[in-house]
Amino acid sequence: MDKFKKFKLPVYTDERFTLIPLEVIEHVPFEIKRVYAIVDGIKPSGSHCHKIEQEVFFCVRGMTIMQIDDGKVCQDIELKVGDAIYVGNYVWHHFEVWQAGTVVIAISSTSYNPKREDYITDYNEFKQAINH
């Protein structure tokens, strides 16, 4: 599988509500251990990568710009309603810009660990890790 991959989810809207289904078998290439929401983003999130964790992020309200660096190319990827992105391990990433009211749902391959042992938060350490 690619280190990261942006894809579009279907968006169904009628007079009652909008539904954005994420099909686990089709869109999530790992066993799900955790689901969480990112809301009320104002400032950029902390840049990091994970040694083990894989994630799928999908936007259900608003817009955000995610910066992704796979060690070869660094790019800004806009996520609007219905957009999703798979982020594998050893992919440097963070959310750079938040539109007011944005809601992003995250699907994770690992349980929450407050010690953050899976994180690399130093960019030079990330570059060394992916070049070995």
C-alpha positions in Angstrom: 0.0 0.0 0.0 1.1 3.6 -0.6 2.6 5.5 2.3 -0.3 7.9 2.0 -3.3 8.2 -0.2 -6.0 10.8 -0.6 -9.5 9.5 -1.6 -13.1 10.7 -1.9 -15.9 9.3 0.2 -19.5 9.3 -1.0 -21.6 12.2 0.3 -25.3 11.6 0.5 -27.5 14.7 1.2 -31.2 15.0 1.5 -33.6 17.4 3.3 -32.9 15.7 6.7 -29.1 15.4 6.8 -25.8 14.6 5.1 -24.4 11.1 5.4 -20.7 10.3 4.7 -20.0 6.5 5.0 -16.5 5.2 5.5 -16.5 1.5 4.4 -14.0 -0.2 6.8 -13.1 -3.1 4.4 -12.7 -0.8 1.4 -11.0 2.3 3.0 -9.2 1.2 6.2 -6.2 -1.2 5.5 -5.7 -2.1 9.2 -7.5 -3.4 12.3 -9.2 -0.4 13.9 -8.3 0.1 17.6 -9.4 3.7 18.1 -11.7 6.4 16.6 -11.5 10.0 17.6 -12.7 13.4 16.4 -10.6 16.6 16.0 -12.7 19.7 16.5 -12.2 23.4 17.1 -8.7 23.5 15.4 -7.3 27.0 15.5 -3.5 26.6 15.2 -1.4 24.0 13.3 -1.2 20.7 15.0 2.2 19.3 16.0 4.3 17.8 13.2 5.2 14.2 13.7 5.2 10.7 12.4 4.4 7.3 13.9 6.7 4.3 14.0 3.8 1.9 14.2 0.4 3.7 14.0 -1.5 4.0 10.7 -4.4 6.4 10.4 -7.2 7.4 8.1 -8.5 11.0 8.5 -11.8 12.1 7.0 -13.4 15.5 6.9 -17.1 15.7 7.9 -17.4 19.5 8.2 -15.4 22.5 7.0 -12.0 22.3 5.5 -8.4 21.7 6.6 -5.1 21.6 4.9 -2.8 18.7 6.0 0.9 18.8 5.3 2.3 15.4 4.3 5.9 14.4 3.8 6.8 10.9 2.8 10.6 11.6 2.8 10.6 12.3 -0.9 7.9 14.9 -1.4 6.3 17.4 1.0 2.9 18.6 0.0 -0.2 20.3 1.2 -3.4 18.3 0.8 -6.7 20.0 1.2 -9.5 18.0 2.9 -13.0 19.1 2.4 -16.3 17.4 3.3 -16.1 13.8 2.0 -12.3 13.9 1.5 -10.2 11.3 3.3 -6.5 10.4 3.5 -4.7 7.3 4.6 -1.4 8.0 6.4 0.9 5.1 7.0 3.7 4.8 9.5 6.8 6.9 8.9 4.9 9.7 7.2 5.6 13.1 8.6 2.3 15.0 8.9 0.3 17.7 10.6 -2.8 19.9 10.1 -1.6 23.3 8.9 -4.8 25.3 8.4 -8.3 25.0 9.9 -11.5 26.6 8.6 -13.7 27.6 11.6 -16.0 24.8 12.6 -14.1 22.0 10.9 -14.5 18.4 12.1 -12.2 15.6 11.2 -12.7 12.0 12.2 -9.6 9.9 12.7 -9.4 6.1 12.6 -6.3 4.6 14.2 -4.5 1.2 14.2 -3.4 1.7 17.8 -4.9 2.4 21.2 -4.2 5.8 22.8 -0.8 6.0 24.5 -0.3 9.2 26.5 3.5 8.5 26.7 3.7 9.0 22.9 6.3 6.3 22.5 5.2 5.7 18.9 5.9 9.3 17.9 8.9 10.9 16.3 8.6 14.7 16.7 12.1 15.7 15.5 12.2 16.1 11.7 15.9 15.2 11.5 15.2 12.0 13.5 12.4 11.2 11.0 14.7 11.7 8.0 17.4 9.5 9.6 14.7 6.8 10.4 13.4 6.6 6.8 16.9 6.6 5.2 18.0 3.4 7.1 
